[in-house]
Structures are given as C-alpha cells and as structure tokens.
Amino acid sequence: MDDVADVVRGKWVEHVPAEQIREWTTSFARTVVDVGTGDGRWLYRRARAHPERSWIGIDANAERMRDVSFRAARKPARGGIRNLLFVRAAIDALPQALRGIADEIYILYPWGRLLDAVWTPHAEALAAIGCLAKPGGRLEVHVNPSAVVDRPANVAALVTGYAAGGIRLREVRIEDVPASTSWVRRLAHGHEARVILLDGIVVREDDDRDVTGLDLDLVRFEQEAPPNSP
C-alpha cells in the first residue's frame, strides 16, 4: 500500500496512513529523515536535543530499531518523546507515504546496498532517496573511508551521478568529526572519526549545477589503521 508507512514501535509494526504522518509533522518546524538509521540511538539523542523538529529513522531491519523505538513510544516520564518515528523500509522500497516530507536527509556511515547507492553512485536509488525531501531539501552523507579504501572515487563522476538522481552536490570533503553513532564509536576507539562528507541539495529538475570549489581530481584514500588499533 503506497499510502502507508510501516512504523516500528518496539516489537510491533503498525501501518500508519500518510495523512497521519504528515499531520504529525505539521506540529514541528522542520522534518529530518535518517536513512539507514540502524539501532536509532543517534536519532533518539538528536530528537531529544531538538524537540522543535520531527525526526524519522528508516531502516530495513525492524529488529535493530526495536529497543529505541520502544523507548521513544513510552510516556515522557519514562524516556518517551513525541517527535520521533521509526519506519521499516528497504532502500529499493522507500514508502510513498514519506514522499516530499523532509527538510533534511542524513545517511550516516552506510554499508551494503546503501553504500553502493551513494558511492557508485546509482541514480535511481538516489532519486528515490531524494523523493523523501522537499525541493531544495538538504542531503548529507557520511562515508567511512575504510569502507571504500579499495574503491577510489572520481569527484566529477560523483557530481554527475548525483545530478542524474536529482541531487546537486555542493561539496565533497574529508574531515574529522565526533564519532556520532554507536557503530562508528566502536571503530574509532573513542576518538574522532575520519569521514568523507558529501553535501547536496535535492533539485529534481535540470539546472546549471555549479561544481565550483570541488576538487575534480581523482580522490583516493590510503589504508590507515584506526586510532589506537592493535
């Protein structure tokens, strides 16, 4: 059913109509979607820190979201929060119920098919992700360099591939950021994590895509041991 989303609340999955989800988001200033949210702990912390925004986590594995979604659905006195939803959906079957709902989309340290979609990149998958956003919505992707160390990326090809999916990349850069997710904290051993950051805008139409400021040389990443690794 295209007009519903599978909302995870603990061990239960509920088919929630699109109108109900959209009405819920109108109570908040902005809507943020995290694709491939994993266990949802990062999203839960962000939702608690920013109660003025609605937050939606999407992952194909409902079991991984079970504990945090149960906590979020509790009464506020027991850790529940009203501005957070978790949705079960695969990258190739994102629900139409969430189309055009997001002001911001995050993809943090993807792996598997989601990593292939954002790094190869696959225009069709990127277009499906972009359809979650309002026109002009922001997409931010964090890629773990060790996950693509043997897959060098041509930044010009990234720009072209994202453009084919209706997303204008504004910047591609490497930086050190706090280890924000539980999985990355394990990799980083408590230190900052090196990340490849792709920052884009969802346009969904032909335009003059400005790549000024992007290094169009071949981007390669040396295999380095994580901080404090044995």
N, C-alpha and C positions, 0 to 999 in steps of 0.2 A: 504494500500500500504506500503510494508516494506521498500521501498527505499526513503521515505519522512518522514519529521517530521512536526508536526503542530506547527508552530512558531506564537506566540502571539505578535501582535503589536497593543496595545490599544484595541479597540473593535473588531478588525479584527483578524482572524486566517488564516494564509497562509500555504499551503502545499509546503514546501521547499525541493528540492531534496537533497539526502545525499551528492552528489558530491559538491554541492554549499556550504553546511555547512563545509565539510572537507577542501575545498579550502579556505574558510574564516579563519579556524583555523591555516592554514599554515603561516599566517601573524604574528603569535604570538609565544612566546617562550614556553608557556605551556597552557593547557586547563584544566579548573576547572569546575566541574559539581556539582550543589547543588540539591539534590533530595528532594522533598517536600519543595520547596522554599517559599511557602506561598505568602505573598504580594511582595516578591522580594526586599524589601528595603535593607536588609543586603547585598545581592548580588550586588545591584546597588552601594552601598558605596565601596565594595571591588573592583569592576570593575573600579571605578573612581580612587581609590588609586593605582591600579596596571594595568596601561594601556598596559603593556607588555604582559599580559596574556589574553586569551579569557575565558569568563565566560558564562555558560549555566545553567539557572534555569529550573527545571522540576516540574510541579505540575499538578494534575488532574483538578484543578479548574481554568479555564482561567480567570474568572471574578476577582479572587483575584489578579491576575498579571496584570490586565488591566491598572491601573494608572501608575505603574512604567515602564511597557513595553512601554507605550505611551511616557513617558518622555525620555526613553532611545533611542527611534526611532527618536526623534526630531533632529534638527540641533545642532551641538556642542554649538553654542552661546546660545541656549535655554535649555541646560542641556543634550543634546543627547550625547551618547557615542557609538563608533563603535565596542567595544569589548564585547558586552553583547547581549545574545539572551534568550528569554523565550520560553519554549516548553510545550505544553499541552499534558500530558500523565499520565496514571494511573500506579501504581506500578506493576500491573499484565499485562501491555501492553506497556512496555517501547519500544521506536521505534528502529528498527534495523538500522535506519539511523545514530544513535549515537553510534553504537557498536564500542568499542575499541578506543574511541575518547579522553578519559580523562586521564590526568596525576594524577589528584586528584579528589576524590569524597567526598562531605560532606553531612551528614544527621544531621540536627540540630533540636533537640527537636521534634522528630516525635510523632505522635499520630495516633489513629485508626489502620488501616491495616499496615501502615508503621512501627508503633511502634511494633506491633505484629511480623512483619518480622524480625526486628533487635534484638528483646529482647527474643523471644520464644526459639531459632530463627528458621526461616523457610529457609531451604537450597535452595529450588527452587527460592524463592524471592531474596535471597542473591546472587544466581548465576546470576539472571537477572540483578541485580544492578552491580555486578562485571563485567558483559559483557560490561558495558559502559566504562570500564577502559582498558588502555593498560596493557599487562602483566607487573607486577611489580608496577602498579599504586597504590596509597595510598587511603585507605578508612578511614575516621574519622567520628565517630558517637557520638553525644552528646545527652544523655538521661536525662530528667528531673527526679530526684529521686522521687518526689512526684507522678509522673505518674505510678511508678512501686513499690510503697511502700508496696503494698499487693501482689507483685509478686517477691519474692526473687529469685535471680539467682545464680546458681552454675557456677562459672567461668570456671571450666573444661568443663561443658556442653556447655557454650558459645563457647569455643575454638573448641570443636568437631563440633558443629553446623555450625560455620562459615567455618571450614575446609571442611565440606561437600558441602558448596556452593562455594568452590574455593578461600576462603579468609583466610589468615593466620593472626590470631590475634597476635599482638606483645605485647600489653599492655592493661590492664583494670584497671582504677584507678578512684578515686573520687577527684575532686578538685574544687576550687572556681575560676570562670572565669568572666570577664566582661559580663554583660547582652547584648548580641550581637544582638538579634532580637527584633522587636517591641513587640511580644507576651511575650518573657521572661522578658523584661523590666517591663511590667505590673505585672508579677508575682513577680519579685524581688524588686519592690518598689524602684527602683533607686540604689539598692545595687548590689554587685557581686552575681552571681547565682551559686549555687552548682550544679555540673554536674557530671554524670557518663560518662567517656570518654572511648570509645573503639577505639583503633588504630590498623589498619590492612593493610596488603599488598595483592593485588589480584595476585594469582598464577595460578589458573585454571588448576592445574595439581597436581598429588600426589607428595609430597615431605616430608622430615623429618621436621615436624612442631615443632619448638623449643618453648616450653612454659616456659622456664627458666625465673624466676623473677615474674611470675604470682602467686598470692595468690590463691591456689586451694581450699581454704575453702569455705564454703557457705557464699555468700555475702548477707547481709541483711541491710536494711535501715530503721532507726527509723522514725516514723511520727513526723516531726517537723514543727512548724508554720514558714512560711516565715518571713524574717526580717521585723520588723515594722508592722506585721499583727495585726489586732484588736483582 
